[in-house]
C-alpha cells in the first residue's frame, strides 16, 4: 500500500511539484487507509497525515506507519513542512482543485501567498485507474451486494407494487448484504435518490440530474429515482441502484417485465446485449474511451439500431456509454466520444447502455468489466437476461 504514496511522489518530481496536499476523503482513504477528516501532505521524499478529528480511529485504520500521523487542525501548521522546502522561493503545490470549495481555496492562498496551486486530481485519478488485487476483491463484494438487490426484485416485483416499494426492497437487501448506504460521485451539489429506477412511461422521461435512464423521482426537489406510481403488468422496469462495500462500488442495471415481454422488447434487448457482448469481447488495454464508443456505435449501426442506441428521445442521445468504477461510482476512464485517455490493464469499467424506441420502449443493461491483457472478466454476478416475472 505504501507503494501508492511512492508512485505519487515520483509523479510529483515528474510534474515539477514541491508537494501535494490531499483533502478529499476518497483520496485520503486510497493512500492511507482511513477516511477520518484529514489532510495528507506529500513531498517528493516524505509524507505526513494530519488528522483533524477522530485521531484514535485513524490510528487503528491506517496501513501507513503510526509515526506518520499527527493530530492537527491548523492549516498553517499542516503546510509548514511543504513551505520549509521552498526556503522562501516561489513553489508549486498540487491539490484537488476540482472539488475544493472557493472558501477552502482562498484559505490555501492566504496561508501560502507565494505558492502556485495546481490541480493534482488528474494525477491521482490516473493512478487509481489500475486496481490492485485487494481492490478487485472489494469490488466483487460490492457486486455480491448488488446481486442481493436483484434477488429482492425477483421476490417483490408484481402488479400494483409501486416504484418506491420496489426500490425500498432493493435498498434493504443491499444494506443487509453489506452496502454502506452511500455512494460517491465527484461532482459538487450532486443529488439523487439511492439510484435510478423506473417503469412504464416513466422510463422515457429523462431528468437532467443524471445522464442516463433516471426515473422521475418523488418530487421536483429530487427529480430522479423511484416515484409512487404503481407498476402494471406488461410494463418494463429498469433497476440501476449501486452499492458500496468496504469503500468500493458496484454499478449494475437489469431490465424486468411483469408478465411476458412483447416480441419488440425482446428484439430490442437482444440487440442491446449484442452490443454489450461485442464490447466485452473486444475492449483491450491501450484503447481509448473514444475507441470503445465508436465500436459500440458501429455495432449498433450494423444491427439497424442507430436511432434507438443510447437515445433519450426527441433526437437527443447520450455520448457516454460507460465509466470507471472504484472508490467513486463514476471515475476515469469515461467511455465517451470525447475521451482520448488510455484504458489500462487492470482497470474496471461499467458498460452502461440502453436503447429507446420512438414509442418510448426502453431496455437497459449495465455490467462491470475487468479489463485484462488477454481477456476481460465480467464482475457483476446477475444473469444478463431480460427477466419476465
N, C-alpha and C positions, 0 to 999 in steps of 0.2 A: 504493500500500500504506500510506503514511503516513496517508492519509485514514481508515484503520481506527482509528488512535490518536486522530485529531482527532474522529471521531464519538464515541468513548468519552469523551473529555474534555468534550464538550458534554453527554453524559448525566450525568457527574459533577456538573456545575453544576445540571442539572435535578433530580437526586436529592438535592442538598444535601450532597454528599460532598466531603471535603477531599482525598482521594486514593483510588486503587485499588492494591492490592498483589496481583499475579497470580503464582502459583507453579506452576500446573498446566501440564505440558509442551505440551498441545494449544493452550491459550490463548497461551502464550509463542510458539509456532510461528505462530499466526494473526497476532499483532500485530507480530512482529519477523522471522520467517523462520528461526529456529533452535530446536532442541529440546534444546540443551545445558542442563544444570542451571543454572537462573537464577531470579531474581526480577525482575519488571517493575514498577517503581513509576511510576505515572502521576498527576500532579496536573492541575488544570484548565489550567495554562499551561506544563507541562514534562513530561518523562519521562526515565527512565534505566533501562537494562537492566543489572542487577548479575549478572554471570556467576560462578557459584560454582565451576565447574570446566569444563575444555575451552575456555578463552578463545580459544586460537588457532583452533579450529574455528568458534566463534561469530562471530569477526571475518569469516571467509570466507562464512558462511551468510547473515548478516542483510541485509535490504533497508532498514534504518534507517541513519542516519549513524554512522560509526565513533566519532565523538565522544560518542555517546550510550551507549557501552559502558564499563563499569568492571568490573574483576576484584575481586570482594568476596564473602566468605562470611559475615561477621558481620552478624547481623540488626539489631543496634543501629545499625550504620553504614548499612545499607540504608534503615532507617526515618528516619534523621536528616533527610533532605530534606523528608519529609512533616511531621515534628514541628516543624521550623523555621517552617513556615507557620502553625502554631497559636499560636505565641508564648505558650505556657503555658496556653492556653484549651482546654477540652474540645473534642474533634473527633470526626469520623466517618470511618472508612476502610473501603472495601469490599474484601472478599477472597472467595475461593471456599470459603465455609464448608461447602458441600455435600460437599466432598472433602478438606478439611483433616483431619488426624488430631487427636485430642484433645491430643496432645503438641505438635503444631505450633501449635494454637490457644492453648494455655497459654503457649508461648514468645512469641507476639504480645502477649498480655495482660501478660506480665511486662515486655516491652520498652516497652509503651505503656500504663501503668496508667490513664491519664486519657482514653484513646481508646475510643470505642464501635466495635466491628467489626460490620459488616452484610454480608449475603450479596450479592455482586456478580454471581453466576453468572446469575441471570435476565436481567440487562442484557447480558452478553457473549453468552449463548446466543441472545437475541433478535436481536442484531446479526449473528450467524453464520448465521441462517436464510437470508438472501438471499445467493446465490452469485454471485461475480464471474465474468467470462468465463474467467479463468485457472483458477478453481476448477472450473468446468464441464469444462474440458479435462482436468484431472486426474481428475475423476470418470469421464470417458469412458475414460481409460487403465485405470482400475480395472475398468471394465466389460469392456474387452478381455481383461483377465486372467481375469475370471470366465468369459468365453466359452471361453477355453482349457481351463478345467476341464470345461465341458460337452463339449467335443470329446474329452477324456480319458474321460469316462463312456461316450460312444458307442464308443470303441475298447476299453474294458476290461470293461464290464458283460456278463456271460454267466452261464449256470447254474453254480453252485458257487463263484463269486467271493464272498469274504466282504465284509461291510460295511467292514471295516478295509482290505482290499486296495483296494477301490474308492475309499475316502477318500484313501488314500495316493497313488493315481494322480492324483486330482483335485488334491491339495495340491502334488504335484510339478509338474504342469502350471502351476498358479498361480505357483509360485516361478519357474519358467523364463520365465514371461510378465511378471515384474517385481514380483510380490507380495512385500511386505517381511516377511512371515512373522508378523505380529502383527495384532491389531485392538484398538480402544479402545472400551470401554463405561464410562460414567461411574457406576460402582457400586463400593462397597467390597466386597472379598472376592468378586469375581465370578470364576467359573471355568467353563470349558467346554473341549472339545477345539477343533480348528480350525474346527468348525462342525457343526450338526446334520445327521445323515444316518441313515436307517433304511430298513428294508424289511419287507414282510410283516407279521407280528404285532407287530413292534417299533414300527410306525408308530402304533399306538393306545395305546402305553404312554408316557404323558406325564410326564416328570420335572418337579419343581418348580424346576429350575435356570433354565430359560428358558421364557417364556410363549408357547410355540409347539410345533409338532411337533419333538420333541427327539432321538429315538433314545434308546437306553438306556445307551450308554457301555460301557466295558470292565470297570468295577468300581464298587462303591459310592463310591469315592473321587472319581470324576468321572462322575456318572450322566447323561451326555448325550453325544451323538455316536455314532460307529460302534461296533459290537460285533464279536466274532469269528464271529458267526453267518453261515453260508453263505446266499446269496441263491438262491432257486429259481425255476425257470421259472413264469411266470404271476403272480409277485408284483409289486406296485407298489413303486417305490423313490423316495424323496424325497431330493434333494441340495440342501442350503442352506448352502454353505460360502463365506463372504465373502472379499474381498481388500482389500488396502491398497497403493496405488501412489502414491508421492510425497506421502504424508501423507493421502490421501483414499480413502475406502472405496467398495466396491461390494457390494450385497446382492441376491442373485438366488436364486430357487428354481425348480427344474424337477422334474417327475414323469416317471418312466420305467417301462417294463414289459418284462420278458424274455419275448418272445413276444407273442401277441395279447392285448390287454386285453379284458375282457368288456364287453358292452353297458352294464351298470350302471356300470362305471368310466368309460366314455366319456361317458355321460349326466351323471354326477356332475362330471367335469372340464369338460364343455361348459357346465354351469350356473355353475360357479366362474368360468370365463373370461368368461361373460356379465356377471357382477357386476363383474369387474375392468375389462372394456371399458366398462361403464357409468360407472364412476368416472373412468377415464382421459378419457372424453369430456365429463364434466360438472364436474369439480373446477375451481374458478376462484379467483383471488386474492380474499381477503377472507372466504372461507368459514372455518369453524372445524373442528377435528378432530371435534367432535360432529356437525356438519353432514354430514361425509363418512361417519362411522359410520352415521348414520341413513339416508343414501341407500343405502348398501350393504345394510343390514338390510332396507330396504323392497324393494330389488330381489330379494334372496334370498326374501323372503316371496312376491313375485309369481311366482317360479319354483317355489314349493312346496318350498323348501329351508330353511325356518325352523329345523327341527330339526338339519339337517346343517351349516349355515353356522357356521363358527368353533367347532364342537363339540369338546369334549375327552372326550365320553362321560360316562355316568352323570349326565346333567343339567347338567354343567358346560360353560361356553362362555367364550371369550375376549371381552373388551370392548375389545380393542385390535386394529386391523387394519392398522396401518402406523405409520411413523415417519420423521422426517427422517434424511438421510444426509449426511455431510460429513467433517469432521475426526474425528468419532466415528461409530461404526457406528449407534448409536441416539441421536439428538438431537432436540430440538424442531423441528417440531411433532410431537406424539404424536396419531395419528389414533384417538381413543377416544371412548367415550360421555361421558367426563368432561372432555374438553379443550375449553375455550371460547376459547383463544387463536387469533389470526388466522393464516391461511396466506398469506404474501406472494408477490407475483410474483417469480420467480427462485429460489424455494425448490425443493429436490429432496426428494421423499418416496418411500419404498419402500412399495408396497401389498403387504402380507404376509398372504395369506389362504389358508384351507384349508377343506375340507369333510370331514366324517367321518360315516359311516353308523352305525346301531346295531350292525351286524355287524362293525364295525372297518375297513371300507373307507375309505382315506384318499387324497386328492389335494391337492396344494398348488401354488400359483403365486405368484411374487413378482417384481415389476419395479420399477425406479427410474424415476420420472416427474419431469420438469422442468415446473413449473407456470408457464404463460405467461398473458398477458393475453387473447389471442385463442384460443389452442390450446395443448395440452400435448404434450410430446415424451417418448417412451419412450427412455431412455438405454441400458438393457440391450439387448444385441445378439442374444441367443439366441432362435430362433423360439419362439413361445409355445404350442406344441402339446403333446399327450400323446405322448411318444416310445415307440414299440414297437420293440424291438431283437431 
